[in-house]
């Protein structure tokens, strides 16, 4: 028989996994620490920024120190230069060209022959005039010889008269003493009369010879005058340079027949130039000889040369209501040329003032402003841009004359102003080290 125990059998326990605790509090702790750390770092940066950070935040700008410069009030005019010495060569007679003695572009001195015309006819006239001079000189020499001969006869007649006078006195004494007869006195008297008549004839011959000499001299003068006229006419057949200068275009050739007054070429000397200016009548009180005039070939740039007003007309041109003035310019280097188109600035006044580049000026609502770089009143930036209203004057060479708003010695921001606002931190472009 099978025995059954009253104690129930013991069962082996079964192990099951324990339930896990939630870990959300770890994530909450990490987020809290991150917030606290970020705040700490941000506060440290705000309290103690480094120079590199400041430079990175500031706007790099170009600057310039405002300096005093002469400010000029001027008016611009345009025109063409004129050489003070310019001659159009024209022959005074007509004829055929036999020689062209220079070339275009040659520099010649006054008196240099330019063109030779055929001189056959005037040369013959000159030769005839020279022959007339020789004839007149021969006639004068003959008249001078005749005078000498007549003067010699007169001297002889004077001596004879003196002799006869002495003889008459002696004979008269002898007749009075009874030594000679009365007939002897009569004979001596006749001889005295003959001597006196001979002297009178000699005087008349001298007068005639002198008249002939005067006529010969007049004839010689006429012959010499005719020869001078003929020589002058002959010289007209050679065109010469009246001044020192450069020969212009020379379109004529040997064999061409030209008429009197026909232009051959131009002779120009560019050592001194003139410029005609039409000055508005409103400037009449300021216009005077001696005003400086600057010459330019372009609207900007340094002047080529500075001249002076040399002439001011006394009357006003009615149509244009302007006054004609002439400015003269030296041209020793020959950089200016006749009929060259130029710009001229007549300088009315010159006073000291502040000039700033045009790039430093901005306009808002019709008002002009400039940015001045000043030290920052705070500690987080070295410089700030201060926007100032300015009053502007004339513009010259891309610079404005500042009437008010900027003083000499202040630092002007000249570039990068479109990125600026009043009080914005700035740094000079040479103070930023590129990364």
VOPAGU-2260 file (C-alpha; in pm, 1 decimal, decimal comma):
REM VOPAGU-2260
SITE   aa  ch    i         X         Y         Z
SITE  UNK   A    0       0,0       0,0       0,0
SITE  UNK   A    1     122,8     327,6     -83,7
SITE  UNK   A    2     173,1     574,1     200,0
SITE  UNK   A    3      74,6     932,4     142,3
SITE  UNK   A    4     240,6    1213,7     344,7
SITE  UNK   A    5      18,7    1467,0     511,8
SITE  UNK   A    6     277,9    1743,6     440,1
SITE  UNK   A    7     220,3    1890,4     101,5
SITE  UNK   A    8     526,1    1902,1    -120,3
SITE  UNK   A    9     723,3    2229,9    -125,0
SITE  UNK   A   10     722,7    2412,3    -463,0
SITE  UNK   A   11    1043,4    2588,5    -593,7
SITE  UNK   A   12     996,8    2966,2    -614,5
SITE  UNK   A   13    1010,2    3136,5    -967,3
SITE  UNK   A   14    1233,0    3461,1    -987,4
SITE  UNK   A   15    1069,8    3755,5   -1183,4
SITE  UNK   A   16    1245,5    4090,5   -1281,1
SITE  UNK   A   17    1196,7    4383,7   -1037,5
SITE  UNK   A   18    1018,0    4694,9   -1167,4
SITE  UNK   A   19    1271,8    4991,7   -1293,2
SITE  UNK   A   20    1268,2    5346,4   -1135,1
SITE  UNK   A   21    1195,2    5642,7   -1361,5
SITE  UNK   A   22    1514,2    5863,2   -1472,9
SITE  UNK   A   23    1353,1    6188,7   -1600,1
SITE  UNK   A   24    1505,4    6380,2   -1316,4
SITE  UNK   A   25    1851,5    6325,6   -1474,2
SITE  UNK   A   26    1746,2    6507,8   -1792,4
SITE  UNK   A   27    1594,3    6785,3   -1589,9
SITE  UNK   A   28    1918,8    6827,6   -1399,9
SITE  UNK   A   29    2126,9    6839,4   -1720,1
SITE  UNK   A   30    1900,5    7108,5   -1873,0
SITE  UNK   A   31    1923,4    7317,7   -1560,1
SITE  UNK   A   32    2302,2    7299,1   -1553,8
SITE  UNK   A   33    2317,7    7396,8   -1925,4
SITE  UNK   A   34    2101,6    7703,9   -1870,2
SITE  UNK   A   35    2305,8    7814,8   -1573,0
SITE  UNK   A   36    2634,9    7763,4   -1760,2
SITE  UNK   A   37    2518,8    7956,4   -2069,3
SITE  UNK   A   38    2400,7    8245,9   -1859,3
SITE  UNK   A   39    2733,5    8254,4   -1678,3
SITE  UNK   A   40    2935,5    8260,1   -2000,1
SITE  UNK   A   41    2710,7    8528,2   -2158,0
SITE  UNK   A   42    2737,5    8751,0   -1850,9
SITE  UNK   A   43    3114,6    8717,9   -1853,4
SITE  UNK   A   44    3135,3    8818,7   -2218,0
SITE  UNK   A   45    2912,8    9119,2   -2157,8
SITE  UNK   A   46    3112,4    9232,3   -1857,8
SITE  UNK   A   47    3463,1    9185,8   -2005,3
SITE  UNK   A   48    3467,7    9186,8   -2390,8
SITE  UNK   A   49    3801,0    9132,2   -2555,0
SITE  UNK   A   50    3948,8    9384,8   -2802,6
SITE  UNK   A   51    3922,9    9131,1   -3082,3
SITE  UNK   A   52    3548,4    9097,0   -3019,0
SITE  UNK   A   53    3503,4    9471,0   -3014,0
SITE  UNK   A   54    3691,6    9506,8   -3341,5
SITE  UNK   A   55    3478,1    9236,7   -3495,0
SITE  UNK   A   56    3160,8    9427,4   -3396,9
SITE  UNK   A   57    3284,4    9777,5   -3507,8
SITE  UNK   A   58    3258,0    9891,2   -3872,2
SITE  UNK   A   59    3589,5    9949,1   -4048,8
SITE  UNK   A   60    3598,9   10292,4   -4210,9
SITE  UNK   A   61    3844,6   10510,5   -4399,3
SITE  UNK   A   62    3926,2   10842,3   -4235,1
SITE  UNK   A   63    4095,8   11171,0   -4307,6
SITE  UNK   A   64    4197,3   11460,7   -4085,6
SITE  UNK   A   65    4025,8   11785,8   -4177,0
SITE  UNK   A   66    4288,9   12044,6   -4266,7
SITE  UNK   A   67    4276,3   12408,4   -4359,3
SITE  UNK   A   68    4315,9   12469,1   -4732,6
SITE  UNK   A   69    4271,5   12770,3   -4959,2
SITE  UNK   A   70    3913,7   12794,4   -5080,1
SITE  UNK   A   71    3871,1   12974,3   -5409,3
SITE  UNK   A   72    3567,3   13118,4   -5570,8
SITE  UNK   A   73    3601,0   13075,2   -5944,0
SITE  UNK   A   74    3404,4   13054,6   -6265,4
SITE  UNK   A   75    3475,7   12808,4   -6543,3
SITE  UNK   A   76    3486,9   12910,1   -6908,4
SITE  UNK   A   77    3570,4   12722,0   -7224,9
SITE  UNK   A   78    3732,9   12845,1   -7542,6
SITE  UNK   A   79    4009,9   12804,2   -7796,4
SITE  UNK   A   80    4359,9   12940,1   -7747,3
SITE  UNK   A   81    4507,9   13193,5   -7987,3
SITE  UNK   A   82    4878,4   13240,3   -8046,0
SITE  UNK   A   83    4980,4   13598,0   -7973,9
SITE  UNK   A   84    5200,9   13589,1   -8283,3
SITE  UNK   A   85    5034,1   13433,5   -8584,7
SITE  UNK   A   86    5071,5   13560,7   -8941,1
SITE  UNK   A   87    4896,5   13458,4   -9259,9
SITE  UNK   A   88    5153,2   13483,4   -9539,0
SITE  UNK   A   89    5011,3   13642,1   -9857,2
SITE  UNK   A   90    5211,7   13777,4  -10152,9
SITE  UNK   A   91    5169,7   14146,9  -10234,9
SITE  UNK   A   92    5209,8   14082,4  -10608,2
SITE  UNK   A   93    5098,7   13811,7  -10845,7
SITE  UNK   A   94    5336,7   13582,4  -11022,4
SITE  UNK   A   95    5453,9   13230,3  -11085,1
SITE  UNK   A   96    5635,4   13040,6  -10811,3
SITE  UNK   A   97    5994,9   12963,7  -10902,8
SITE  UNK   A   98    6116,7   12838,2  -10562,2
SITE  UNK   A   99    5966,1   12695,7  -10244,4
SITE  UNK   A  100    6242,6   12751,1   -9990,7
SITE  UNK   A  101    6096,7   12583,8   -9676,3
SITE  UNK   A  102    5882,4   12285,9   -9580,9
SITE  UNK   A  103    5573,1   12258,9   -9363,0
SITE  UNK   A  104    5668,4   12230,3   -8997,2
SITE  UNK   A  105    6003,6   12406,6   -9031,6
SITE  UNK   A  106    6095,1   12652,4   -8756,2
SITE  UNK   A  107    6219,8   12971,8   -8919,2
SITE  UNK   A  108    6356,4   13306,1   -8801,2
SITE  UNK   A  109    6225,8   13647,0   -8903,0
SITE  UNK   A  110    6352,9   13739,4   -9251,3
SITE  UNK   A  111    6380,8   13381,3   -9376,8
SITE  UNK   A  112    6267,5   13352,4   -9744,4
SITE  UNK   A  113    5961,6   13130,4   -9786,1
SITE  UNK   A  114    5852,3   13162,2  -10151,4
SITE  UNK   A  115    6023,0   13313,9  -10458,5
SITE  UNK   A  116    5811,9   13443,8  -10749,4
SITE  UNK   A  117    5935,7   13506,3  -11104,3
SITE  UNK   A  118    6122,1   13845,6  -11087,5
SITE  UNK   A  119    6211,1   13916,7  -11455,2
SITE  UNK   A  120    6005,1   14233,4  -11503,8
SITE  UNK   A  121    6085,1   14402,0  -11171,0
SITE  UNK   A  122    6450,1   14306,6  -11210,8
SITE  UNK   A  123    6464,3   14497,0  -11540,2
SITE  UNK   A  124    6304,6   14798,4  -11374,8
SITE  UNK   A  125    6562,7   14786,4  -11097,6
SITE  UNK   A  126    6845,2   14768,6  -11350,6
SITE  UNK   A  127    6708,0   15072,4  -11533,4
SITE  UNK   A  128    6676,0   15263,7  -11207,5
SITE  UNK   A  129    7034,3   15179,1  -11116,0
SITE  UNK   A  130    7149,1   15311,7  -11458,5
SITE  UNK   A  131    6957,3   15634,7  -11397,9
SITE  UNK   A  132    7140,1   15672,1  -11069,8
SITE  UNK   A  133    7474,6   15643,5  -11246,0
SITE  UNK   A  134    7373,2   15908,6  -11503,1
SITE  UNK   A  135    7257,1   16142,8  -11226,7
SITE  UNK   A  136    7581,0   16095,4  -11037,7
SITE  UNK   A  137    7782,2   16176,7  -11351,1
SITE  UNK   A  138    7577,7   16493,8  -11403,5
SITE  UNK   A  139    7636,8   16594,7  -11045,2
SITE  UNK   A  140    8009,7   16539,3  -11082,6
SITE  UNK   A  141    8010,7   16757,0  -11397,2
SITE  UNK   A  142    7820,5   17032,1  -11215,7
SITE  UNK   A  143    8065,5   17016,2  -10926,6
SITE  UNK   A  144    8360,5   17046,9  -11172,1
SITE  UNK   A  145    8192,2   17340,7  -11343,2
SITE  UNK   A  146    8157,7   17516,0  -11008,2
SITE  UNK   A  147    8525,2   17464,8  -10934,1
SITE  UNK   A  148    8620,9   17604,2  -11273,3
SITE  UNK   A  149    8389,1   17903,5  -11231,2
SITE  UNK   A  150    8527,4   17971,8  -10884,3
SITE  UNK   A  151    8882,5   17964,6  -11026,1
SITE  UNK   A  152    8782,2   18218,3  -11293,1
SITE  UNK   A  153    8627,8   18436,3  -11027,8
SITE  UNK   A  154    8945,7   18429,8  -10824,3
SITE  UNK   A  155    9142,0   18532,7  -11133,1
SITE  UNK   A  156    8894,9   18811,5  -11208,6
SITE  UNK   A  157    8921,5   18936,7  -10852,2
SITE  UNK   A  158    9299,6   18949,2  -10879,6
SITE  UNK   A  159    9275,3   19133,7  -11211,5
SITE  UNK   A  160    9032,4   19383,0  -11067,4
SITE  UNK   A  161    9260,8   19454,0  -10774,8
SITE  UNK   A  162    9550,5   19503,3  -11014,2
SITE  UNK   A  163    9352,0   19742,5  -11230,1
SITE  UNK   A  164    9235,3   19934,9  -10927,8
SITE  UNK   A  165    9594,7   19979,4  -10816,6
SITE  UNK   A  166    9699,9   20079,2  -11166,8
SITE  UNK   A  167    9418,7   20332,5  -11188,7
SITE  UNK   A  168    9516,2   20486,5  -10856,4
SITE  UNK   A  169    9883,5   20512,1  -10957,1
SITE  UNK   A  170    9802,4   20653,7  -11300,8
SITE  UNK   A  171    9564,8   20903,4  -11146,3
SITE  UNK   A  172    9842,7   21026,9  -10920,0
SITE  UNK   A  173   10085,7   21061,0  -11208,3
SITE  UNK   A  174    9831,0   21250,2  -11419,3
SITE  UNK   A  175    9764,2   21482,5  -11129,6
SITE  UNK   A  176   10141,3   21543,2  -11101,4
SITE  UNK   A  177   10162,1   21614,9  -11474,4
SITE  UNK   A  178   10382,4   21316,8  -11540,0
SITE  UNK   A  179   10132,1   21148,4  -11767,5
SITE  UNK   A  180    9868,5   21268,3  -12007,1
SITE  UNK   A  181    9495,1   21243,6  -11945,9
SITE  UNK   A  182    9466,1   20975,6  -12215,4
SITE  UNK   A  183    9667,8   20733,8  -11997,4
SITE  UNK   A  184    9410,1   20765,9  -11720,9
SITE  UNK   A  185    9129,9   20689,6  -11962,5
SITE  UNK   A  186    9307,6   20375,6  -12083,4
SITE  UNK   A  187    9358,9   20249,8  -11728,8
SITE  UNK   A  188    8993,6   20321,0  -11648,2
SITE  UNK   A  189    8881,2   20105,9  -11939,4
SITE  UNK   A  190    9104,7   19823,6  -11817,8
SITE  UNK   A  191    8949,4   19856,5  -11472,1
SITE  UNK   A  192    8599,0   19828,5  -11617,0
SITE  UNK   A  193    8697,4   19515,6  -11813,2
SITE  UNK   A  194    8828,5   19350,1  -11492,9
SITE  UNK   A  195    8508,5   19431,6  -11308,4
SITE  UNK   A  196    8297,0   19287,6  -11592,9
SITE  UNK   A  197    8505,3   18969,0  -11596,5
SITE  UNK   A  198    8451,2   18926,9  -11221,6
SITE  UNK   A  199    8075,1   18972,4  -11265,2
SITE  UNK   A  200    8070,5   18711,1  -11541,1
SITE  UNK   A  201    8261,8   18468,3  -11321,0
SITE  UNK   A  202    8009,0   18520,1  -11039,1
SITE  UNK   A  203    7720,6   18449,5  -11275,5
SITE  UNK   A  204    7890,6   18135,2  -11406,3
SITE  UNK   A  205    7931,3   18014,5  -11050,0
SITE  UNK   A  206    7559,7   18068,8  -10986,1
SITE  UNK   A  207    7472,7   17877,6  -11302,0
SITE  UNK   A  208    7704,8   17590,9  -11205,4
SITE  UNK   A  209    7549,7   17576,0  -10860,4
SITE  UNK   A  210    7202,5   17561,6  -11014,2
SITE  UNK   A  211    7321,2   17279,2  -11237,6
SITE  UNK   A  212    7459,4   17098,7  -10931,1
SITE  UNK   A  213    7129,0   17137,5  -10746,6
SITE  UNK   A  214    6944,8   16998,3  -11048,5
SITE  UNK   A  215    7189,8   16709,9  -11068,7
SITE  UNK   A  216    7139,8   16635,7  -10698,7
SITE  UNK   A  217    6762,1   16640,4  -10744,5
SITE  UNK   A  218    6793,2   16409,1  -11043,0
SITE  UNK   A  219    7013,1   16177,3  -10838,1
SITE  UNK   A  220    6759,2   16174,3  -10554,7
SITE  UNK   A  221    6480,4   16093,1  -10798,5
SITE  UNK   A  222    6686,7   15814,5  -10948,7
SITE  UNK   A  223    6767,3   15672,6  -10606,1
SITE  UNK   A  224    6401,7   15693,3  -10503,3
SITE  UNK   A  225    6297,0   15517,4  -10821,8
SITE  UNK   A  226    6561,2   15252,2  -10758,9
SITE  UNK   A  227    6438,6   15205,9  -10399,0
SITE  UNK   A  228    6080,6   15166,9  -10519,5
SITE  UNK   A  229    6192,3   14925,2  -10786,1
SITE  UNK   A  230    6395,0   14728,4  -10530,2
SITE  UNK   A  231    6096,7   14723,5  -10296,3
SITE  UNK   A  232    5878,2   14596,6  -10575,6
SITE  UNK   A  233    6142,1   14336,3  -10650,8
SITE  UNK   A  234    6148,7   14228,0  -10284,8
SITE  UNK   A  235    5772,0   14177,4  -10303,1
SITE  UNK   A  236    5843,7   13887,9  -10536,3
SITE  UNK   A  237    6008,0   13707,8  -10244,1
SITE  UNK   A  238    5779,0   13620,3   -9951,1
SITE  UNK   A  239    5976,7   13623,1   -9624,5
SITE  UNK   A  240    5889,1   13535,3   -9264,8
SITE  UNK   A  241    5796,5   13850,1   -9067,4
SITE  UNK   A  242    5833,0   13674,2   -8727,5
SITE  UNK   A  243    6002,0   13375,0   -8568,6
SITE  UNK   A  244    5771,4   13074,5   -8583,0
SITE  UNK   A  245    5673,1   12741,3   -8732,6
SITE  UNK   A  246    5558,3   12709,5   -9092,5
SITE  UNK   A  247    5208,8   12568,0   -9128,3
SITE  UNK   A  248    5060,9   12367,5   -9413,1
SITE  UNK   A  249    5221,4   12467,3   -9744,5
SITE  UNK   A  250    4993,7   12355,9  -10027,9
SITE  UNK   A  251    5170,1   12545,7  -10313,4
SITE  UNK   A  252    5433,2   12403,9  -10548,0
SITE  UNK   A  253    5689,5   12531,6  -10795,6
SITE  UNK   A  254    5514,5   12642,5  -11114,7
SITE  UNK   A  255    5188,8   12743,9  -10946,8
SITE  UNK   A  256    5060,2   13089,3  -11037,5
SITE  UNK   A  257    4931,8   13282,0  -10739,1
SITE  UNK   A  258    4757,0   13615,5  -10720,9
SITE  UNK   A  259    4819,1   13905,9  -10488,6
SITE  UNK   A  260    4659,0   13847,2  -10147,5
SITE  UNK   A  261    4618,3   13472,2  -10193,1
SITE  UNK   A  262    4710,1   13288,4   -9872,5
SITE  UNK   A  263    5018,9   13070,3   -9898,3
SITE  UNK   A  264    5062,8   12943,6   -9542,2
SITE  UNK   A  265    5045,6   13046,7   -9177,4
SITE  UNK   A  266    5341,2   13122,7   -8953,5
SITE  UNK   A  267    5276,6   13060,3   -8582,7
SITE  UNK   A  268    5476,6   13129,5   -8267,2
SITE  UNK   A  269    5337,1   12950,2   -7960,0
SITE  UNK   A  270    5561,3   13116,7   -7701,4
SITE  UNK   A  271    5266,5   13311,4   -7558,4
SITE  UNK   A  272    4894,8   13234,2   -7585,1
SITE  UNK   A  273    4573,7   13433,6   -7544,6
SITE  UNK   A  274    4223,7   13317,4   -7452,6
SITE  UNK   A  275    3913,7   13526,5   -7516,3
SITE  UNK   A  276    3658,2   13511,4   -7234,0
SITE  UNK   A  277    3299,6   13634,4   -7227,1
SITE  UNK   A  278    3246,3   13738,2   -6865,8
SITE  UNK   A  279    2884,5   13787,9   -6746,9
SITE  UNK   A  280    2807,5   14151,3   -6682,3
SITE  UNK   A  281    2713,1   14062,5   -6322,4
SITE  UNK   A  282    3084,7   14007,3   -6255,8
SITE  UNK   A  283    3186,6   14349,9   -6389,6
SITE  UNK   A  284    3269,0   14486,1   -6042,4
SITE  UNK   A  285    3512,4   14198,4   -5979,2
SITE  UNK   A  286    3664,0   14180,5   -6326,2
SITE  UNK   A  287    4000,9   14355,0   -6351,6
SITE  UNK   A  288    4340,0   14302,7   -6516,8
SITE  UNK   A  289    4571,9   14080,4   -6317,4
SITE  UNK   A  290    4315,1   13825,5   -6195,8
SITE  UNK   A  291    4464,9   13472,0   -6197,7
SITE  UNK   A  292    4330,5   13230,6   -6458,4
SITE  UNK   A  293    4403,1   12856,9   -6442,6
SITE  UNK   A  294    4412,3   12659,1   -6763,6
SITE  UNK   A  295    4303,6   12296,1   -6787,6
SITE  UNK   A  296    4238,6   12052,4   -7069,6
SITE  UNK   A  297    4000,9   11847,5   -6852,1
SITE  UNK   A  298    3737,4   11935,8   -6594,8
SITE  UNK   A  299    3952,2   11792,5   -6312,4
SITE  UNK   A  300    4320,4   11762,1   -6248,5
SITE  UNK   A  301    4604,5   12002,5   -6188,7
SITE  UNK   A  302    4614,4   12317,3   -6403,8
SITE  UNK   A  303    4851,9   12313,5   -6698,8
SITE  UNK   A  304    4954,4   12674,1   -6651,0
SITE  UNK   A  305    4836,8   12984,5   -6467,3
SITE  UNK   A  306    4798,6   13314,9   -6647,4
SITE  UNK   A  307    4647,9   13656,6   -6585,3
SITE  UNK   A  308    4369,9   13873,7   -6722,6
SITE  UNK   A  309    4554,8   14109,0   -6958,4
SITE  UNK   A  310    4268,2   14299,6   -7121,9
SITE  UNK   A  311    3916,5   14406,0   -7024,7
SITE  UNK   A  312    3687,7   14570,7   -7278,6
SITE  UNK   A  313    3529,3   14903,0   -7188,0
SITE  UNK   A  314    3189,7   14819,3   -7332,2
SITE  UNK   A  315    2932,3   14545,0   -7287,4
SITE  UNK   A  316    2831,5   14325,0   -7577,4
SITE  UNK   A  317    2463,8   14409,9   -7606,3
SITE  UNK   A  318    2337,8   14076,1   -7737,7
SITE  UNK   A  319    2505,2   13846,7   -7485,3
SITE  UNK   A  320    2525,3   14102,5   -7201,9
SITE  UNK   A  321    2884,7   14001,7   -7140,8
SITE  UNK   A  322    3222,1   14173,4   -7123,0
SITE  UNK   A  323    3508,4   14067,2   -7345,7
SITE  UNK   A  324    3824,0   13987,2   -7149,5
SITE  UNK   A  325    4150,1   13837,1   -7263,5
SITE  UNK   A  326    4376,6   13613,3   -7054,7
SITE  UNK   A  327    4742,4   13566,2   -7144,3
SITE  UNK   A  328    4947,2   13255,1   -7067,5
SITE  UNK   A  329    5319,3   13180,3   -7098,9
SITE  UNK   A  330    5404,5   12871,6   -7298,6
SITE  UNK   A  331    5780,8   12817,5   -7269,0
SITE  UNK   A  332    5759,2   12438,8   -7307,1
SITE  UNK   A  333    5523,3   12446,0   -7603,1
SITE  UNK   A  334    5261,0   12227,7   -7432,4
SITE  UNK   A  335    4983,4   12460,5   -7552,7
SITE  UNK   A  336    4894,1   12494,4   -7919,6
SITE  UNK   A  337    4716,5   12747,6   -8131,3
SITE  UNK   A  338    4337,5   12686,4   -8152,2
SITE  UNK   A  339    4356,1   12422,8   -7874,2
SITE  UNK   A  340    4023,3   12378,0   -7689,1
SITE  UNK   A  341    4070,8   12436,3   -7314,5
SITE  UNK   A  342    3887,7   12502,9   -6989,3
SITE  UNK   A  343    3977,6   12811,2   -6787,5
SITE  UNK   A  344    3897,3   12895,5   -6426,1
SITE  UNK   A  345    3890,1   13266,0   -6343,0
SITE  UNK   A  346    3971,5   13286,6   -5970,0
SITE  UNK   A  347    3773,4   13572,0   -5812,8
SITE  UNK   A  348    3873,2   13529,0   -5445,6
SITE  UNK   A  349    4087,6   13294,6   -5233,4
SITE  UNK   A  350    4029,2   13246,8   -4857,8
SITE  UNK   A  351    4128,6   12976,1   -4602,5
SITE  UNK   A  352    3870,8   12705,6   -4522,5
SITE  UNK   A  353    3807,8   12332,7   -4466,7
SITE  UNK   A  354    3783,8   12101,1   -4766,3
SITE  UNK   A  355    3649,7   11742,7   -4741,1
SITE  UNK   A  356    3610,8   11470,0   -5005,9
SITE  UNK   A  357    3274,2   11439,0   -5175,0
SITE  UNK   A  358    3259,7   11075,0   -5060,4
SITE  UNK   A  359    3232,4   11195,3   -4698,9
SITE  UNK   A  360    2900,8   11374,5   -4762,4
SITE  UNK   A  361    2556,3   11216,6   -4747,6
SITE  UNK   A  362    2217,7   11380,4   -4793,4
SITE  UNK   A  363    1896,4   11308,6   -4610,0
SITE  UNK   A  364    1582,7   11509,6   -4676,3
SITE  UNK   A  365    1775,1   11784,3   -4851,3
SITE  UNK   A  366    2022,0   11826,6   -4562,9
SITE  UNK   A  367    2390,3   11742,6   -4599,9
SITE  UNK   A  368    2561,1   11535,4   -4331,5
SITE  UNK   A  369    2911,2   11412,2   -4255,2
SITE  UNK   A  370    3032,5   11148,6   -4008,9
SITE  UNK   A  371    3303,6   11251,0   -3765,1
SITE  UNK   A  372    3496,4   10983,7   -3576,4
SITE  UNK   A  373    3508,8   11067,0   -3204,3
SITE  UNK   A  374    3622,2   10874,8   -2892,7
SITE  UNK   A  375    3346,7   10659,0   -2748,9
SITE  UNK   A  376    3191,7   10787,0   -2420,9
SITE  UNK   A  377    3149,8   10421,9   -2312,4
SITE  UNK   A  378    3408,2   10151,3   -2248,5
SITE  UNK   A  379    3293,1    9891,1   -2497,5
SITE  UNK   A  380    3425,5   10070,8   -2809,8
SITE  UNK   A  381    3721,4   10296,6   -2880,8
SITE  UNK   A  382    3553,7   10518,0   -3146,1
SITE  UNK   A  383    3202,6   10598,4   -3264,3
SITE  UNK   A  384    3066,2   10771,7   -3573,5
SITE  UNK   A  385    2887,6   11099,1   -3496,7
SITE  UNK   A  386    2661,5   11230,2   -3771,5
SITE  UNK   A  387    2670,5   11608,4   -3809,8
SITE  UNK   A  388    2477,3   11842,4   -4035,0
SITE  UNK   A  389    2710,9   12054,9   -4247,2
SITE  UNK   A  390    2677,0   12360,0   -4468,2
SITE  UNK   A  391    2860,1   12322,8   -4796,7
SITE  UNK   A  392    3009,0   12574,6   -5034,5
SITE  UNK   A  393    3170,1   12526,5   -5375,4
SITE  UNK   A  394    3311,4   12198,5   -5503,3
SITE  UNK   A  395    3660,3   12181,0   -5649,8
SITE  UNK   A  396    3866,6   11877,0   -5746,2
SITE  UNK   A  397    3607,8   11639,0   -5594,3
SITE  UNK   A  398    3615,7   11822,9   -5261,0
SITE  UNK   A  399    3351,4   12031,1   -5088,2
SITE  UNK   A  400    3418,6   12351,8   -4904,7
SITE  UNK   A  401    3263,2   12308,8   -4557,8
SITE  UNK   A  402    3128,9   12641,9   -4439,9
SITE  UNK   A  403    3013,9   12512,8   -4099,1
SITE  UNK   A  404    2980,8   12183,5   -3911,5
SITE  UNK   A  405    3342,9   12060,1   -3920,7
SITE  UNK   A  406    3651,1   12216,5   -3767,2
SITE  UNK   A  407    4015,2   12182,7   -3861,7
SITE  UNK   A  408    4182,5   11882,6   -3700,5
SITE  UNK   A  409    3871,7   11664,6   -3667,8
SITE  UNK   A  410    3872,5   11313,3   -3814,5
SITE  UNK   A  411    3631,9   11274,1   -4104,4
SITE  UNK   A  412    3500,1   10938,1   -4220,3
SITE  UNK   A  413    3548,5   10934,1   -4596,2
SITE  UNK   A  414    3431,6   10583,8   -4695,1
SITE  UNK   A  415    3179,4   10330,8   -4570,6
SITE  UNK   A  416    2927,0   10592,2   -4456,9
SITE  UNK   A  417    2631,4   10401,3   -4608,0
SITE  UNK   A  418    2679,9   10130,8   -4343,0
SITE  UNK   A  419    2686,5   10375,5   -4053,3
SITE  UNK   A  420    2434,7   10525,1   -3816,6
SITE  UNK   A  421    2476,2   10798,5   -3561,1
SITE  UNK   A  422    2667,7   10658,4   -3263,9
SITE  UNK   A  423    2772,6   10334,9   -3438,9
SITE  UNK   A  424    3108,6   10192,3   -3324,4
SITE  UNK   A  425    3378,8   10229,0   -3585,2
SITE  UNK   A  426    3742,1   10149,6   -3623,0
SITE  UNK   A  427    3989,1   10287,9   -3876,6
SITE  UNK   A  428    4048,0   10038,1   -4152,2
SITE  UNK   A  429    4418,6   10019,3   -4071,9
SITE  UNK   A  430    4336,6    9920,7   -3707,0
SITE  UNK   A  431    4156,2    9596,0   -3796,5
SITE  UNK   A  432    4377,3    9290,6   -3842,7
SITE  UNK   A  433    4228,7    9063,9   -4107,6
SITE  UNK   A  434    4168,3    8703,4   -4006,1
